[in-house]
């Protein structure tokens, strides 16, 4: 396969991805209903429902502009030899392959993030503010941005150098060694993410003694699940939206509740949401998710190994000489269809896991409280209640509110 053919395959993939996303967004936009669905009559008042639909529409329009902007930038870089220019620039700075790789991806990633800042500012301080969600101050926005750049440089840069070293030094053992290293990294992050990364952005405090903690401990005893680490995170410093999540493995597991969740839901509803999260752990969803991620990474690495062996990938991006970073960039664009297919299957498994975790909570008589809690969260977050089924099938990692409500009610 010659260089020109590879170049046009990359262009076709980028255009196909963009058009598919726009078609799905259009179907989702058209599926928004004017009136409250019959299943939610009496739950959503007309004004709140109308506000949620406006919020969904405005987000879809905003998504169209941001994705179109990114699409145009990538095409301009490809047709205008922007990547080749950056390749020449980093080659003029240093002859060291490792430094060139870090510089190439560092400059490209930083430049893409900087030019998207106006969209980020609009999304945070205009769109989210218009609907009463935003609590982020300009100072928090700026410090978050600097922190994220710093973390990306350390984590992404470190992983990139590790992959490059393995490719240059280990030959056919490349994918096995990299998969082993990435597996260790994923397990480490699963165990310690909430202890290492989260505190950089948010404050986490142990749940105070009181009726909520008593209710949680009563459920834990019934479920025979030891809960020593329940933390409250100050999510309200950035948004009014509520959430909860389970993280960690073994003795490092912990449950994190957003302070907004505690404010919005009753104790029974919080326990029901927490029971759902405990269900994920009891049903081994965290472990199976890790295994699936490792298998997907293994497939990607095998394909990457063969791709990096072809200098034509780098040349198709406009380079005069093959390089690790140009090969990785071309592979990332070519891998996009496979990544989407893997994502669809991952979402199918994730939605199945959500139903199972809901059923786990219902075993302890919490179905009614889980339904009411999910409805409150949906109302508070102005969630889209009527997404198109195809959009859900491809993009949703969770079932819709109506699907979960029906499944829980059918259990009775």
C-alpha angles and dihedrals in degrees: 000000000000128000096256093052091051090049093053092045088056091049092049091050092050092049092045092050092049094048093046091053091048092049091050091047090049092051089048091049092051092048092064107113126218095220134047111272112252090245090063100041109135092019101070117043115217095252095051092045092050089050092051091052092049090050091051092048094048091049091051092050090047090049090053092056095045094047092045090051092052091045092054093046093053092048091049090051091050099044094036094049090242093149090049090052091052089047091054091046096054090044088056091055102050140358091213111109094209094051091046090053093051092046094048097051093035094055093042095047094045093047093050091049094047095051089049093053093095088058091046091050092049092048093049105034101030112025099033090038092052090061096042098253104110120095095154115121123211088251093054090046092052096045091046089053094051092045092050091050090050094049092046091052092052102039102031092037092051094048091047093053091047092052091047092049091050092049093050098040112028105048115194090002088067100103094043093050094044092046089052092049093046091047090054089048093050092049090048092050092047090054100040108022093102091048099044111023104029095056089059088067107019142031117240121196129181113260109265122242113267145096094311093054090047091052092048092050091049090055091045090055092050092048092044089233120140111226113184099145116059113154135183116217123205096237090150090076088076109020144003090229116114132222146153132201144181120226141170137041133255114339090354095064118119140172118228122200122191113233087231089059091055090050095048103041136056121243092257092051092048090051089050092052089046090049088055090054091047087051090061089056096043091050092050094242092142092055095043089048090054092049092050091049090050092050092049090048089050091054092048092049094050090052091044091053092057093041094054089054089067114077089193089079091063092043090051088061089057099263120145091211130030117256138174095243096048089048092051091048092051091045091052090056093044092046092057097097092049090047090053092050091049088048092054092053091045090053091050090054091044093052090049089051091051091055090049092050089049090052090050090056091047090057087070094051094261100118094103093048092045091053092049091046093050090049092050091049091048092050093046093048094043090232121190104257098189109043117167113267093234092051089051092048093053105033111021120095089183130049115251121267092255092050093051092044092052093045092051093046091049089058089070 
